[in-house]
Amino acid sequence: MRTALVLALALGFGASSATARPWPNGAKAAVVLTYDDALTSQLDNAVPALDRRGFKGTFFLSNVKQVDVPRWRTIANEGHELANHTLFHPCSAKTVSWDPRYTLEAYTPDSMLKEIGQQNVLLTAIDGKFRHGFAPPCGETLAGGKDYLEPLRAANLVSYSRGVFTKPADLSADVSAIDLMHIPARAFPEGVTGAQLIDFAEQAQAGGGMAVFAFHGVDGDYSKVSGEAHEALLDWLYAHRQEIWVTTLQDALDWAKDLP
């Protein structure tokens, strides 16, 4: 199921010393760990691993199982971020093979925005918050052949949109200048190693910017990162916690852009 989905995404932002805002508590860089699709392995494996180190992650929820709602509410209450990944995870028919009613060809920008708005209602019922970020399912933004990100921006339904790109971001870019509706990310193949994940964090550390990772399954489910690679990244981050601010995507963007 969903074997065509991207396994893990990593984004490195950097800022020159002339324009970069200092990160909290003198940190040299920020790292954000995000997880897509509301998977059981995230609840079972990723959340406990984060909690053991005092880290907070960002979880993009779609197709939420009713039985898991209390667990998602608990992690939100503990400071993890819940974000919008639509209700039904629509992707293009060339990417997925499931009910054609839930492929992007069957949507329009208007129907996509309606679904995103409905998912916001569900998220608010879970976490009590009225502002949520967003990640397009499969990183695809054409609904019925038309891009829905600009209508989404105009509708002010979400606070940001994390994209999916195959090339790394410019590590010399000013984090505060990021277009919040086009936050780029780099995809990694299944089998990515801890060393490869750490390398992106080190690039952000060197550039004084921000590295954002997005995962699907964690030692389980599909498009998974191994538990070993995930733990290696978290161990490295914990060892460098005085230099790296590990935070949620919303908190990192708020800090960089002075959002209310």
C-alpha contacts under 8 A as a table, 3 or more apart, distances in Angstrom:
res1	aa1	res2	aa2	distance
1	M	222	Y	7.08
2	R	5	L	5.46
2	R	96	V	6.43
2	R	222	Y	6.96
2	R	223	S	7.63
3	T	222	Y	6.56
3	T	223	S	6.20
4	A	95	T	6.24
4	A	96	V	6.88
4	A	223	S	7.95
5	L	95	T	7.61
5	L	138	C	6.17
5	L	223	S	6.42
6	V	9	L	7.28
6	V	138	C	7.14
6	V	187	A	6.41
6	V	188	F	7.29
6	V	189	P	7.20
6	V	216	H	7.81
6	V	223	S	6.37
7	L	187	A	7.19
7	L	188	F	6.37
7	L	189	P	6.03
7	L	190	E	5.49
7	L	215	F	6.06
7	L	216	H	5.87
7	L	217	G	7.62
7	L	222	Y	7.89
7	L	223	S	4.25
7	L	224	K	5.68
7	L	225	V	6.72
8	A	187	A	5.71
8	A	188	F	5.27
8	A	189	P	7.04
8	A	190	E	7.43
8	A	213	F	6.96
8	A	214	A	5.33
8	A	215	F	4.36
8	A	216	H	6.53
8	A	223	S	7.60
8	A	224	K	7.62
8	A	225	V	6.91
9	L	164	V	7.27
9	L	185	A	5.75
9	L	186	R	4.94
9	L	187	A	4.14
9	L	188	F	5.80
9	L	212	V	7.82
9	L	213	F	5.21
9	L	214	A	4.57
9	L	215	F	6.29
10	A	168	P	7.93
10	A	185	A	5.30
10	A	186	R	4.75
10	A	187	A	6.23
10	A	188	F	7.44
10	A	197	L	7.61
10	A	200	F	6.97
10	A	211	A	6.82
10	A	212	V	5.43
10	A	213	F	4.03
10	A	214	A	6.15
11	L	168	P	6.44
11	L	169	A	6.32
11	L	184	P	6.34
11	L	185	A	4.24
11	L	186	R	5.46
11	L	200	F	7.41
11	L	210	M	7.77
11	L	211	A	5.08
11	L	212	V	4.59
11	L	213	F	5.98
12	G	168	P	6.73
12	G	169	A	5.70
12	G	170	D	7.37
12	G	171	L	6.04
12	G	185	A	7.61
12	G	200	F	6.25
12	G	201	A	7.30
12	G	203	Q	6.92
12	G	204	A	5.61
12	G	209	G	7.34
12	G	210	M	5.68
12	G	211	A	4.09
12	G	212	V	6.30
13	F	169	A	6.18
13	F	170	D	6.37
13	F	171	L	4.88
13	F	172	S	7.11
13	F	173	A	6.27
13	F	174	D	7.51
13	F	175	V	6.23
13	F	204	A	6.12
13	F	207	G	7.70
13	F	209	G	5.01
13	F	210	M	4.62
13	F	211	A	5.80
14	G	170	D	7.00
14	G	171	L	4.10
14	G	172	S	4.72
14	G	173	A	5.24
14	G	174	D	6.24
14	G	175	V	6.47
14	G	203	Q	7.99
14	G	204	A	5.64
14	G	207	G	4.60
14	G	208	G	5.44
14	G	209	G	3.60
14	G	210	M	6.02
15	A	19	T	6.58
15	A	20	A	5.03
15	A	171	L	6.91
15	A	172	S	5.07
15	A	173	A	5.00
15	A	174	D	4.21
15	A	175	V	5.93
15	A	207	G	5.98
15	A	208	G	5.64
15	A	209	G	5.16
16	S	19	T	5.60
16	S	20	A	5.70
16	S	172	S	5.86
16	S	173	A	7.08
16	S	174	D	6.62
16	S	207	G	6.91
16	S	208	G	7.14
17	S	20	A	5.41
17	S	208	G	7.41
19	T	174	D	6.59
20	A	174	D	6.24
20	A	175	V	7.20
20	A	176	S	7.67
20	A	208	G	7.27
20	A	209	G	7.61
21	R	176	S	7.82
21	R	256	A	6.80
22	P	26	G	6.64
22	P	27	A	7.30
22	P	28	K	7.43
23	W	26	G	5.88
23	W	27	A	5.16
23	W	28	K	6.45
23	W	29	A	6.46
23	W	30	A	7.14
23	W	245	W	7.33
23	W	255	W	7.84
24	P	27	A	5.86
24	P	245	W	7.20
26	G	242	Q	7.91
26	G	243	E	7.21
27	A	30	A	7.41
27	A	242	Q	6.27
27	A	243	E	4.37
27	A	244	I	5.34
27	A	245	W	5.92
28	K	205	Q	5.88
28	K	206	A	7.92
28	K	208	G	5.24
28	K	209	G	7.44
28	K	243	E	5.17
28	K	244	I	6.00
28	K	245	W	7.84
29	A	204	A	6.06
29	A	205	Q	4.98
29	A	207	G	7.72
29	A	208	G	4.89
29	A	209	G	4.91
29	A	210	M	5.59
29	A	211	A	7.92
29	A	243	E	6.75
29	A	244	I	5.09
29	A	245	W	6.21
30	A	204	A	7.49
30	A	205	Q	7.71
30	A	209	G	6.32
30	A	210	M	4.53
30	A	211	A	6.31
30	A	244	I	5.40
30	A	245	W	4.49
30	A	246	V	5.81
30	A	247	T	7.16
30	A	252	A	7.19
31	V	201	A	6.78
31	V	210	M	5.59
31	V	211	A	4.73
31	V	212	V	5.75
31	V	213	F	7.82
31	V	244	I	6.65
31	V	245	W	6.05
31	V	246	V	4.78
31	V	247	T	6.45
32	V	57	G	6.86
32	V	58	T	7.57
32	V	210	M	7.58
32	V	211	A	6.20
32	V	212	V	4.54
32	V	213	F	6.14
32	V	246	V	5.82
32	V	247	T	5.44
32	V	248	T	5.58
32	V	249	L	5.71
32	V	252	A	7.67
33	L	56	K	7.84
33	L	57	G	5.18
33	L	58	T	6.24
33	L	212	V	6.01
33	L	213	F	4.98
33	L	214	A	6.15
33	L	215	F	7.87
33	L	246	V	7.76
33	L	247	T	7.59
33	L	248	T	7.06
33	L	249	L	7.79
34	T	57	G	5.75
34	T	58	T	4.50
34	T	59	F	5.62
34	T	60	F	7.33
34	T	212	V	7.24
34	T	213	F	5.73
34	T	214	A	4.40
34	T	215	F	6.17
34	T	248	T	7.83
34	T	249	L	7.67
35	Y	38	A	7.63
35	Y	42	Q	7.37
35	Y	57	G	7.65
35	Y	58	T	6.29
35	Y	59	F	4.78
35	Y	60	F	6.05
35	Y	214	A	5.23
35	Y	215	F	4.59
35	Y	216	H	5.52
35	Y	217	G	7.96
36	D	39	L	7.49
36	D	59	F	5.96
36	D	60	F	4.71
36	D	61	L	6.38
36	D	62	S	7.94
36	D	85	H	7.44
36	D	214	A	6.91
36	D	215	F	6.13
36	D	216	H	5.09
37	D	59	F	7.77
37	D	60	F	5.97
37	D	61	L	5.06
37	D	62	S	5.13
37	D	63	N	7.08
37	D	64	V	7.97
37	D	85	H	7.04
37	D	216	H	6.70
38	A	42	Q	7.14
38	A	59	F	6.94
38	A	60	F	6.65
38	A	61	L	4.72
38	A	62	S	6.01
38	A	63	N	7.15
38	A	64	V	6.08
39	L	42	Q	5.37
39	L	43	L	6.89
39	L	216	H	7.39
39	L	217	G	6.59
39	L	221	D	7.11
40	T	43	L	5.17
40	T	44	D	6.06
40	T	221	D	7.44
41	S	44	D	4.88
41	S	45	N	5.39
41	S	46	A	6.87
41	S	217	G	5.87
41	S	218	V	5.56
41	S	219	D	6.72
41	S	220	G	5.39
41	S	221	D	6.25
42	Q	45	N	5.32
42	Q	46	A	4.54
42	Q	47	V	6.07
42	Q	216	H	7.91
42	Q	217	G	6.48
42	Q	218	V	5.93
43	L	46	A	6.12
43	L	47	V	5.41
43	L	48	P	7.49
43	L	71	R	7.54
44	D	47	V	6.67
44	D	48	P	6.83
45	N	48	P	5.72
45	N	49	A	6.24
45	N	218	V	6.41
45	N	219	D	7.16
45	N	227	G	7.87
46	A	49	A	5.17
46	A	50	L	6.18
46	A	218	V	6.22
47	V	50	L	5.11
47	V	51	D	6.01
47	V	57	G	7.87
47	V	75	I	7.87
48	P	51	D	4.96
48	P	52	R	6.08
49	A	52	R	5.34
49	A	53	R	6.91
49	A	231	E	7.31
49	A	234	L	7.86
50	L	53	R	5.49
50	L	54	G	6.17
50	L	55	F	4.91
50	L	56	K	6.41
50	L	57	G	7.32
50	L	234	L	7.52
51	D	54	G	4.86
51	D	55	F	5.86
51	D	56	K	7.33
52	R	55	F	7.75
53	R	234	L	7.84
53	R	238	Y	6.65
55	F	246	V	6.25
55	F	247	T	6.86
56	K	79	G	6.38
56	K	80	H	4.94
56	K	81	E	7.50
56	K	246	V	7.11
56	K	247	T	5.62
56	K	248	T	6.02
57	G	80	H	5.22
57	G	81	E	6.21
57	G	247	T	6.66
57	G	248	T	5.35
57	G	249	L	7.95
58	T	80	H	6.02
58	T	81	E	4.50
58	T	82	L	5.92
58	T	83	A	6.94
58	T	248	T	5.39
58	T	249	L	6.38
59	F	80	H	7.64
59	F	81	E	6.07
59	F	82	L	4.95
59	F	83	A	5.84
60	F	82	L	6.04
60	F	83	A	4.52
60	F	84	N	5.30
60	F	85	H	5.17
60	F	134	F	7.07
60	F	135	A	6.83
61	L	64	V	6.47
61	L	82	L	6.88
61	L	83	A	6.11
61	L	84	N	5.65
61	L	85	H	5.16
61	L	86	T	7.26
61	L	87	L	7.96
62	S	84	N	7.16
62	S	85	H	5.12
62	S	86	T	5.41
62	S	87	L	5.00
62	S	88	F	6.13
62	S	89	H	6.06
62	S	119	Q	7.97
63	N	86	T	7.97
63	N	87	L	5.62
63	N	88	F	5.56
63	N	89	H	7.07
64	V	68	D	7.15
64	V	69	V	7.32
64	V	87	L	7.81
65	K	68	D	5.35
65	K	69	V	6.77
66	Q	69	V	5.43
67	V	70	P	7.22
68	D	71	R	5.30
68	D	72	W	6.34
69	V	72	W	5.15
69	V	73	R	6.12
69	V	126	I	7.00
70	P	73	R	5.02
70	P	74	T	6.16
71	R	74	T	5.04
71	R	75	I	6.38
72	W	75	I	5.27
72	W	76	A	6.17
72	W	126	I	7.18
73	R	76	A	5.13
73	R	77	N	6.18
73	R	126	I	5.26
73	R	127	D	5.72
74	T	77	N	5.09
74	T	78	E	6.30
75	I	78	E	4.91
75	I	79	G	6.58
75	I	80	H	5.68
76	A	79	G	5.31
76	A	80	H	4.89
76	A	81	E	5.99
76	A	82	L	6.53
76	A	126	I	7.99
76	A	127	D	5.76
77	N	80	H	7.30
77	N	127	D	6.99
80	H	248	T	7.03
81	E	248	T	6.22
81	E	249	L	7.90
81	E	250	Q	7.65
82	L	123	L	7.10
82	L	127	D	7.43
82	L	132	H	7.22
83	A	123	L	7.38
83	A	132	H	5.21
83	A	133	G	5.00
83	A	134	F	5.73
83	A	135	A	7.88
84	N	116	I	7.06
84	N	119	Q	6.49
84	N	120	N	6.63
84	N	123	L	7.49
84	N	132	H	6.41
84	N	133	G	5.90
84	N	134	F	4.50
84	N	135	A	6.50
85	H	89	H	6.65
85	H	116	I	7.65
85	H	119	Q	7.85
85	H	134	F	5.83
85	H	135	A	5.38
85	H	136	P	6.17
85	H	137	P	6.19
86	T	89	H	5.59
86	T	90	P	7.76
86	T	115	E	6.20
86	T	116	I	5.10
86	T	119	Q	5.69
86	T	136	P	7.75
86	T	137	P	7.50
87	L	115	E	6.34
87	L	116	I	7.05
87	L	118	Q	7.41
87	L	119	Q	5.46
88	F	102	Y	6.64
89	H	102	Y	7.35
89	H	137	P	5.47
90	P	102	Y	5.00
90	P	103	T	4.80
90	P	104	L	5.46
90	P	137	P	6.31
91	C	95	T	6.48
91	C	96	V	6.47
91	C	102	Y	7.35
91	C	103	T	5.04
91	C	104	L	5.18
91	C	137	P	6.09
91	C	138	C	5.99
91	C	140	E	6.63
92	S	95	T	5.35
92	S	96	V	6.46
92	S	103	T	5.19
92	S	104	L	4.86
92	S	105	E	6.35
92	S	140	E	7.46
93	A	96	V	5.33
93	A	97	S	6.24
93	A	98	W	7.98
93	A	100	P	7.36
93	A	103	T	5.69
93	A	104	L	7.18
93	A	105	E	7.16
94	K	97	S	7.63
95	T	138	C	7.93
96	V	103	T	7.87
97	S	100	P	7.92
98	W	102	Y	7.41
98	W	103	T	7.68
99	D	102	Y	5.73
99	D	103	T	7.21
100	P	103	T	5.21
100	P	106	A	7.00
101	R	106	A	5.77
102	Y	106	A	6.72
102	Y	107	Y	7.81
103	T	106	A	5.67
103	T	107	Y	7.15
104	L	107	Y	5.13
104	L	108	T	7.79
104	L	142	L	6.82
104	L	143	A	4.92
104	L	144	G	6.02
105	E	108	T	7.87
105	E	143	A	6.09
105	E	144	G	4.54
105	E	145	G	6.91
106	A	143	A	7.47
106	A	144	G	6.14
107	Y	110	D	7.96
107	Y	111	S	5.86
107	Y	112	M	6.25
107	Y	143	A	5.10
107	Y	144	G	5.24
108	T	111	S	5.18
108	T	112	M	6.09
108	T	143	A	4.82
108	T	144	G	4.94
108	T	145	G	7.90
108	T	146	K	7.24
109	P	112	M	5.06
109	P	113	L	6.14
109	P	142	L	7.92
109	P	143	A	5.50
109	P	144	G	7.38
109	P	146	K	6.74
109	P	147	D	7.00
109	P	148	Y	4.84
109	P	151	P	7.17
110	D	113	L	5.22
110	D	114	K	6.24
111	S	114	K	4.96
111	S	115	E	6.26
112	M	115	E	5.14
112	M	116	I	6.22
112	M	143	A	7.04
112	M	148	Y	7.47
113	L	116	I	4.99
113	L	117	G	6.08
113	L	148	Y	7.75
113	L	151	P	7.94
113	L	152	L	6.45
114	K	117	G	5.07
114	K	118	Q	6.26
115	E	118	Q	4.99
115	E	119	Q	6.20
116	I	119	Q	5.06
116	I	120	N	6.27
116	I	157	L	7.67
117	G	120	N	5.01
117	G	121	V	6.58
117	G	157	L	6.61
118	Q	121	V	5.14
118	Q	122	L	6.61
119	Q	122	L	5.03
119	Q	123	L	6.17
120	N	123	L	4.99
120	N	124	T	6.07
120	N	130	F	7.76
120	N	132	H	7.07
121	V	124	T	5.16
121	V	125	A	6.22
122	L	125	A	5.04
122	L	126	I	6.37
123	L	126	I	5.03
123	L	127	D	6.02
123	L	128	G	7.49
123	L	129	K	7.53
124	T	127	D	5.23
124	T	128	G	4.56
124	T	129	K	5.06
124	T	130	F	5.94
125	A	128	G	5.71
129	K	132	H	7.51
131	R	158	V	6.62
131	R	159	S	6.56
132	H	158	V	5.47
132	H	159	S	5.90
132	H	160	Y	7.88
133	G	158	V	5.16
133	G	159	S	4.92
133	G	160	Y	4.91
133	G	161	S	6.22
133	G	250	Q	7.02
134	F	158	V	6.20
134	F	159	S	7.40
134	F	160	Y	5.94
134	F	161	S	4.71
134	F	162	R	6.39
135	A	139	G	7.17
135	A	161	S	5.20
135	A	162	R	4.83
135	A	163	G	6.34
136	P	139	G	4.94
136	P	140	E	5.94
136	P	141	T	6.38
136	P	161	S	7.25
136	P	162	R	7.26
136	P	163	G	6.75
137	P	140	E	6.23
138	C	164	V	7.65
139	G	163	G	5.60
139	G	164	V	4.77
139	G	165	F	7.77
140	E	164	V	7.94
141	T	146	K	7.84
141	T	147	D	5.34
141	T	148	Y	5.93
141	T	149	L	6.61
142	L	145	G	5.02
142	L	146	K	4.82
142	L	147	D	4.30
142	L	148	Y	6.25
143	A	146	K	5.25
143	A	147	D	6.17
143	A	148	Y	6.44
147	D	150	E	7.22
148	Y	151	P	5.39
148	Y	152	L	6.03
149	L	152	L	4.84
149	L	153	R	6.10
149	L	181	M	6.93
150	E	153	R	4.93
150	E	154	A	6.22
151	P	154	A	5.03
151	P	155	A	6.08
152	L	155	A	5.08
152	L	156	N	6.40
152	L	157	L	6.48
152	L	158	V	7.49
153	R	156	N	5.32
153	R	157	L	7.26
153	R	158	V	7.50
153	R	181	M	6.90
156	N	159	S	7.24
158	V	161	S	7.43
159	S	180	L	7.41
160	Y	180	L	4.75
160	Y	181	M	5.18
160	Y	182	H	7.84
160	Y	183	I	7.75
161	S	180	L	6.12
161	S	181	M	4.50
161	S	182	H	5.94
161	S	183	I	6.20
162	R	180	L	7.81
162	R	181	M	6.96
162	R	182	H	6.20
162	R	183	I	4.62
162	R	184	P	6.33
162	R	185	A	7.33
163	G	182	H	5.81
163	G	183	I	5.35
163	G	184	P	4.93
163	G	185	A	5.93
164	V	184	P	5.85
164	V	185	A	4.83
164	V	186	R	6.30
164	V	187	A	6.98
165	F	168	P	7.52
165	F	184	P	5.94
165	F	185	A	5.17
165	F	186	R	5.09
165	F	187	A	6.58
166	T	185	A	7.26
166	T	186	R	4.86
166	T	187	A	5.46
167	K	185	A	7.69
167	K	186	R	5.62
167	K	187	A	7.91
168	P	184	P	7.90
168	P	185	A	6.80
168	P	186	R	5.35
169	A	184	P	6.47
169	A	185	A	7.07
169	A	186	R	7.60
170	D	173	A	5.47
171	L	203	Q	7.38
171	L	204	A	6.92
171	L	207	G	6.20
171	L	209	G	7.40
172	S	207	G	6.52
173	A	177	A	7.73
174	D	177	A	5.45
174	D	178	I	7.15
174	D	209	G	7.68
175	V	178	I	5.54
175	V	209	G	6.44
175	V	210	M	7.22
175	V	256	A	6.32
176	S	253	L	7.82
176	S	256	A	4.88
176	S	257	K	5.00
177	A	257	K	7.67
178	I	182	H	7.66
178	I	183	I	6.81
179	D	182	H	5.36
179	D	183	I	6.44
180	L	183	I	5.86
185	A	212	V	7.24
185	A	213	F	7.56
188	F	192	V	6.34
189	P	192	V	5.96
190	E	223	S	6.28
190	E	224	K	6.45
190	E	225	V	6.46
191	G	225	V	6.63
191	G	226	S	7.19
192	V	196	Q	6.46
192	V	197	L	7.33
192	V	225	V	6.80
192	V	229	A	7.25
193	T	196	Q	5.24
193	T	197	L	6.51
193	T	229	A	5.19
194	G	197	L	5.12
194	G	198	I	6.05
194	G	228	E	7.17
194	G	229	A	3.91
194	G	230	H	6.43
194	G	231	E	7.70
194	G	232	A	5.19
194	G	233	L	5.59
195	A	198	I	5.03
195	A	199	D	6.09
195	A	229	A	7.68
195	A	232	A	7.68
195	A	233	L	7.64
196	Q	199	D	5.09
196	Q	200	F	6.94
197	L	200	F	5.61
197	L	201	A	6.88
197	L	229	A	7.71
197	L	233	L	6.31
198	I	201	A	5.10
198	I	202	E	6.14
198	I	232	A	7.96
198	I	233	L	5.60
198	I	236	W	7.16
199	D	202	E	5.00
199	D	203	Q	6.24
200	F	203	Q	5.07
200	F	204	A	6.48
200	F	211	A	6.62
201	A	204	A	5.23
201	A	205	Q	6.18
201	A	210	M	7.97
201	A	211	A	5.69
202	E	205	Q	4.83
202	E	206	A	6.12
203	Q	206	A	5.13
203	Q	207	G	6.16
204	A	207	G	4.98
204	A	208	G	5.81
204	A	209	G	4.99
204	A	210	M	5.37
204	A	211	A	5.61
205	Q	208	G	5.28
205	Q	209	G	6.58
205	Q	210	M	7.69
205	Q	243	E	7.82
205	Q	244	I	7.13
206	A	209	G	7.94
212	V	249	L	7.69
215	F	218	V	7.29
215	F	224	K	7.34
215	F	225	V	7.05
216	H	221	D	8.00
216	H	222	Y	6.94
216	H	223	S	5.90
216	H	224	K	5.82
216	H	225	V	7.46
217	G	220	G	5.35
217	G	221	D	4.99
217	G	222	Y	5.32
217	G	223	S	5.79
217	G	224	K	4.06
217	G	225	V	6.27
218	V	221	D	7.26
218	V	224	K	5.28
218	V	225	V	5.17
218	V	226	S	6.09
218	V	227	G	6.08
218	V	230	H	7.37
219	D	224	K	6.07
219	D	225	V	6.01
219	D	226	S	4.68
219	D	227	G	4.66
220	G	224	K	6.13
220	G	226	S	7.87
221	D	224	K	6.48
225	V	229	A	6.68
225	V	230	H	6.60
226	S	229	A	5.32
226	S	230	H	6.23
227	G	230	H	5.10
227	G	231	E	5.92
228	E	231	E	5.20
228	E	232	A	6.08
229	A	232	A	5.05
229	A	233	L	6.35
230	H	233	L	5.31
230	H	234	L	6.35
231	E	234	L	5.03
231	E	235	D	5.94
232	A	235	D	5.09
232	A	236	W	6.20
233	L	236	W	5.18
233	L	237	L	6.21
234	L	237	L	5.01
234	L	238	Y	6.04
235	D	238	Y	5.08
235	D	239	A	6.16
236	W	239	A	5.10
236	W	240	H	6.30
237	L	240	H	5.06
237	L	241	R	5.79
237	L	244	I	6.84
237	L	246	V	7.61
238	Y	241	R	4.92
240	H	243	E	5.44
240	H	244	I	5.91
241	R	244	I	5.03
241	R	245	W	6.49
241	R	246	V	7.55
242	Q	245	W	7.52
247	T	251	D	6.54
247	T	252	A	6.42
248	T	251	D	5.30
248	T	252	A	6.20
249	L	252	A	5.14
249	L	253	L	6.13
250	Q	253	L	5.23
250	Q	254	D	6.01
251	D	254	D	5.05
251	D	255	W	6.11
252	A	255	W	5.18
252	A	256	A	6.22
253	L	256	A	5.04
253	L	257	K	5.90
253	L	258	D	7.90
253	L	259	L	7.61
254	D	257	K	5.33
254	D	258	D	5.28
254	D	259	L	4.75
254	D	260	P	7.29
255	W	258	D	5.50
255	W	259	L	7.26
